[in-house]
Amino acid sequence: SKELGEIKASGGTNLYGALVAGYAELAPITDSLKALVLITDGVGQGGMTKEQVLQRKSAPTHVYFLGSYREQQLTGIADTFIYGDKDVKNVLGRYFEQLGDSIRNQHVIRIKQQ
């Protein structure tokens, strides 16, 4: 397995397919908060449309950009965009800590209607 710092972006990722697979994993979870984090350079391809992805979206989506920042394919799907720098190891650690704090501090109130 490669270390995170050894992975090089080369484009051609099936962004929409990856999102749909992630949403499928998260969809059955109903008893806790959930979020999908996509780490990408924003360069992608695939056979799905943005509308097909949105129909399957089952969790808030946070996009962490490395390298280029091509938001176009993910605008409307992502709830937040974060722009990384070259210090991936340190920045990602802080990012996940902040994201975890944000999710932990959210509360869901359900009101039963009669």
PyMOL commands that set and color helices and strands:
alter all, ss='L'
color gray80, all
select helices_A, chain A and resi 4-6+15-26+50-56+88-104
alter helices_A, ss='H'
color red, helices_A
select strands_A, chain A and resi 36-40+61-65+80-83
alter strands_A, ss='S'
color yellow, strands_A
deselect
rebuild
show_as cartoon
